[in-house]
């Protein structure tokens, strides 16, 4: 069972030490209208300033060690291997990293996100 915090859910599942996960919900942000409230997608027509503030709120709420590497999930088979922050948003079906402290964020719509991690 997951526990809900303001703006996100924390899944209750076993993961290796140092691995964290969260699933965002719509509450806790600044977006207005159809995008209210915690919209994190910068590609859907929301005000860029609101998305930036929402992303900053998320970083603060989750006490992230750095800026997430944002991935727009698409229907495909591509996987983005991330080590540094990309210059632009990436589009792929998944993301992977082996670098401690790299935060992966996957924007989904109608796809079920899957987290797979290994101990190290």
VOPAGU-2260 file (C-alpha; in pm, 1 decimal, decimal comma):
REM VOPAGU-2260
SITE   aa  ch    i         X         Y         Z
SITE  UNK   A    0       0,0       0,0       0,0
SITE  UNK   A    1     121,2     351,5     -77,0
SITE  UNK   A    2     107,1     653,6     148,6
SITE  UNK   A    3      -5,6     990,2      11,3
SITE  UNK   A    4     179,3    1312,9      77,2
SITE  UNK   A    5      84,6    1655,6     -59,2
SITE  UNK   A    6     143,2    1623,9    -432,4
SITE  UNK   A    7     271,5    1266,3    -445,4
SITE  UNK   A    8     236,8     901,8    -338,8
SITE  UNK   A    9     519,0     705,1    -183,1
SITE  UNK   A   10     488,8     338,4    -284,1
SITE  UNK   A   11     545,4      83,5     -10,5
SITE  UNK   A   12     765,0    -169,2    -189,4
SITE  UNK   A   13    1112,0    -306,4    -130,3
SITE  UNK   A   14    1394,2    -129,7    -314,8
SITE  UNK   A   15    1770,9    -130,5    -261,8
SITE  UNK   A   16    1926,0     121,8     -24,6
SITE  UNK   A   17    1947,5     464,5    -186,3
SITE  UNK   A   18    1666,4     403,5    -436,3
SITE  UNK   A   19    1351,4     609,8    -387,7
SITE  UNK   A   20    1031,2     637,4    -586,3
SITE  UNK   A   21     727,7     862,8    -587,7
SITE  UNK   A   22     418,5     898,4    -802,7
SITE  UNK   A   23     282,2    1249,3    -837,8
SITE  UNK   A   24     -83,9    1343,6    -809,9
SITE  UNK   A   25    -260,4    1659,8    -921,7
SITE  UNK   A   26    -259,5    1844,9    -586,3
SITE  UNK   A   27      11,7    2069,3    -448,8
SITE  UNK   A   28      96,8    2289,2    -748,3
SITE  UNK   A   29      32,2    2630,4    -899,3
SITE  UNK   A   30    -110,0    2556,5   -1246,2
SITE  UNK   A   31    -456,0    2690,1   -1324,4
SITE  UNK   A   32    -758,2    2581,5   -1527,7
SITE  UNK   A   33    -737,2    2251,2   -1712,1
SITE  UNK   A   34    -380,7    2201,5   -1584,4
SITE  UNK   A   35    -459,3    2256,5   -1214,8
SITE  UNK   A   36    -267,7    2200,8    -999,1
SITE  UNK   A   37      65,3    2009,1   -1004,9
SITE  UNK   A   38     115,1    1983,1   -1381,1
SITE  UNK   A   39     474,9    1881,5   -1456,3
SITE  UNK   A   40     442,4    1851,2   -1835,0
SITE  UNK   A   41     607,1    2130,0   -2029,1
SITE  UNK   A   42     464,7    2004,3   -2358,2
SITE  UNK   A   43      88,6    2026,0   -2302,5
SITE  UNK   A   44      16,6    2399,9   -2326,9
SITE  UNK   A   45      43,8    2501,3   -1961,5
SITE  UNK   A   46     218,4    2827,8   -1872,9
SITE  UNK   A   47     595,7    2762,1   -1873,7
SITE  UNK   A   48     636,5    2962,1   -1549,9
SITE  UNK   A   49     377,6    2742,9   -1374,3
SITE  UNK   A   50     544,9    2421,0   -1490,5
SITE  UNK   A   51     884,1    2550,5   -1372,9
SITE  UNK   A   52     738,9    2639,6   -1031,5
SITE  UNK   A   53     566,5    2299,6   -1007,2
SITE  UNK   A   54     889,8    2119,2   -1089,1
SITE  UNK   A   55    1074,9    2324,1    -828,2
SITE  UNK   A   56     804,8    2238,7    -571,9
SITE  UNK   A   57     847,3    1871,2    -654,0
SITE  UNK   A   58    1226,2    1891,9    -612,2
SITE  UNK   A   59    1173,6    2057,8    -273,8
SITE  UNK   A   60     894,7    1821,5    -157,8
SITE  UNK   A   61    1098,6    1512,3    -241,8
SITE  UNK   A   62    1432,6    1664,7    -136,1
SITE  UNK   A   63    1586,5    1557,2    -465,8
SITE  UNK   A   64    1966,6    1570,0    -499,9
SITE  UNK   A   65    1943,1    1741,1    -839,0
SITE  UNK   A   66    1730,1    1835,4   -1136,6
SITE  UNK   A   67    1540,6    1533,3   -1267,7
SITE  UNK   A   68    1612,1    1404,7   -1616,4
SITE  UNK   A   69    1263,0    1449,7   -1763,5
SITE  UNK   A   70    1142,9    1185,0   -2006,7
SITE  UNK   A   71     825,2    1208,1   -2213,3
SITE  UNK   A   72     706,2     850,5   -2239,4
SITE  UNK   A   73     596,8     747,1   -2588,8
SITE  UNK   A   74     458,3     425,6   -2733,5
SITE  UNK   A   75     773,6     257,7   -2856,1
SITE  UNK   A   76    1073,7      51,4   -2756,0
SITE  UNK   A   77    1342,9     316,1   -2710,0
SITE  UNK   A   78    1523,7     346,8   -2376,6
SITE  UNK   A   79    1724,6     656,6   -2287,3
SITE  UNK   A   80    2047,6     586,6   -2096,5
SITE  UNK   A   81    2102,9     898,2   -1886,9
SITE  UNK   A   82    2423,4    1013,8   -1722,6
SITE  UNK   A   83    2399,5    1392,8   -1756,1
SITE  UNK   A   84    2107,4    1629,6   -1793,4
SITE  UNK   A   85    2001,3    1641,5   -2159,3
SITE  UNK   A   86    1979,9    1979,6   -2330,9
SITE  UNK   A   87    1614,2    1916,3   -2412,8
SITE  UNK   A   88    1337,2    1684,8   -2295,8
SITE  UNK   A   89    1382,8    1329,4   -2416,3
SITE  UNK   A   90    1118,3    1109,3   -2572,5
SITE  UNK   A   91    1146,4     734,3   -2521,5
SITE  UNK   A   92     958,1     448,0   -2365,1
SITE  UNK   A   93    1192,3     414,0   -2069,5
SITE  UNK   A   94    1493,4     555,4   -1891,6
SITE  UNK   A   95    1789,1     394,0   -1718,8
SITE  UNK   A   96    2089,8     514,1   -1523,4
SITE  UNK   A   97    2366,9     360,0   -1316,9
SITE  UNK   A   98    2493,4     690,1   -1178,8
SITE  UNK   A   99    2421,5     756,1    -807,1
SITE  UNK   A  100    2227,0    1078,4    -755,3
SITE  UNK   A  101    2079,9    1092,6   -1106,6
SITE  UNK   A  102    1704,7    1148,3   -1073,9
SITE  UNK   A  103    1485,0     998,6   -1346,0
SITE  UNK   A  104    1138,0    1143,3   -1400,2
SITE  UNK   A  105     899,6     985,4   -1649,3
SITE  UNK   A  106     592,5    1177,6   -1767,5
SITE  UNK   A  107     316,5     929,8   -1851,3
SITE  UNK   A  108     -41,4     961,1   -1968,6
SITE  UNK   A  109    -212,3     632,9   -2046,2
SITE  UNK   A  110      83,1     399,6   -1988,2
SITE  UNK   A  111     156,0     216,6   -1666,9
SITE  UNK   A  112     496,7     319,7   -1534,9
SITE  UNK   A  113     728,5      37,7   -1425,1
SITE  UNK   A  114    1023,4      70,0   -1188,1
SITE  UNK   A  115    1297,9    -190,8   -1207,2
SITE  UNK   A  116    1610,6    -153,5    -999,4
SITE  UNK   A  117    1900,9    -362,7    -886,3
SITE  UNK   A  118    2118,3    -352,2    -579,6
SITE  UNK   A  119    2474,3    -241,9    -605,0
